[in-house]
Amino acid sequence: MTMQRRKFLRLTAVGAAGAGLTLLDWARWTMYGDTAARDRLAADASGTKTKWEAQLG
C-alpha cells in the first residue's frame, strides 16, 4: 500500500506569518477592544487567493 500525498493546507513562511498576525490582531480586538487591531484584520487575512468578507462592529 502506498501513501497518497494530499494537499489540504500548505502554509508557507509568508502564509504562516499572515495567519499569526491575523490571530494576534483578532485576540487583541476581542479581549482588549483594540479597534486598531480590528482595523488591521482585513489586511492581515487578505492574500492573492483570499478575499476578506467580514463586517466587524
Secondary structure, DSSP 8 states (H G I E B T S, - for coil): -------S----HHHHHHHHHHHHHHHHHHHH--HHHHHHHHHHH-BTTB-------
